[in-house]
Amino acid sequence: MYLHLGQNIMVRNQDVIGIFDLDNTTWSFRTRRFLERAEQEGRVAAVGEDLPRSFVLANDQEGRPSVYLTALSSAALSARVERNSFE
């Protein structure tokens, strides 16, 4: 199954490493540093033009972790994963 992140961007459920709320996780220096480094390495993709509310860490096709910034809430994305896992 696939997780729809918005704007026709989808990742396979099995590739999802984690779903994180930006408001809660960016308080941590380590998280901010991780996101900055991922952006410098070109591993960050903004899904849509809206202000991001969460980010999804997922393996890309080569198995490298990529960050997807999305306007969807972490709760909505988690619910989609749960719903997809039972179908």
N, C-alpha and C positions, 0 to 999 in steps of 0.2 A: 504494500500500500504506500501511498504518497501523502506527504503533508503539504498542503497548499499554504504558502506564505503571503500570498497576495500578488497582484499584478502578473498573473500567469507564471509565477515562480513556484516550483515544487521540488521537494527533496524526498528521497525514499525514507520511510520511517526507520529502517534499519541503519541508515547513515546518520541519524540524529544523535548527537552526543549529549546535548543539553539545550534547554530553553530557559532563558534568563530575563528577568524584568530589569530594564535599564535603570529605573529609579532606585531600586534596592541594591543592585550590584555595583553601580559606578561609584558608590561611596568608598569602595576598597581601592587602595592604590594599585594593588596587583591587577585588578580587573581593568582599570584604566590603562595601565602599562601594557597589558595583554592586547587590548583593543587598539592602542596606538601602534604597537608593533605589527599586528595583523594588517592594519591599514597601510603601513609603510611597505609591507611585503606584498601588497595587492591582493590580500585574501578577504577583503571586506566588500560586500555587495549591498547597496541600499535598495530595498524593495519598495519602490514607489517614491513619491515626492513628499509625503506627509511626515510629520515629526515622528521619529521612531519611539516606540514604547517598549520594545523588547528586542532581544537578539537570539538567534538560533545558531548554535555551533554544530556543524555537520561536516562529515567527510565528503570531499568532492569525488569525482570519478577516478582520480588517481590515488585516493585514500588520504589526501592531505586535508587537515581541518580548515574549513572556511567559515566566515562569520556573515550571517545575513541579518541586516537591520530591517525590522518590519514595524509598521504602525499597529499591527495586531497585538493585543495584550498577551502576556505569557499564559494567563488562565485560558484564554480562547484557544491558543495553540495547543496547550496541554490537553484540553478537552477534545480537540480534533485528533490528536494522537491516540487518546483513549478510545474514542469512537471508532477509529480506523482499525485498531488492534482486535476489535471484536467482530468485525465484518468478514 
